Amino acid sequence: MDQKLLNSLIDQIKKKRREWIREGTEGGDATRKTTEARKRELQEETLREYAIRGGENVDDKKNDTMRELDAVLERIEAGEFGICEKCGRSIEDERLSANPTITLCSACAVKMG
């Protein structure tokens, strides 16, 4: 993976983590400092996410995603980012750009179903 793309992914991951941490330190309620219209919009969005995830707690999903992003940063530090955990080949840059938490190359992902 080219260093410029890797640095871009790292920046995106760290930015998202900072945003989520900031929301958590503000009491976990991002709607507190918004207008009433924005509050309703966020509530509707939360309900949509809840419905899409089959009732899964949105905060749990957020925590899971944080753990996945932390794992990505750990793989980067260990020099293992972008390496398929199944076959050891490089994961395609396009796949990693779309979702940096991916740990399988496209060939292994297809085999895994």
ABEGO torsion letter per residue (X at the ends): XBAAAAAAAAAAAAAAAAAAAAAAAAGGBAAAABBAAAAAAAAAAAAAAAAAAGGBBAAAAAAAAAAAAAAAAAAAAAGABGBBAAAGBBBBAAAAAABAABABBAAAAAAAX
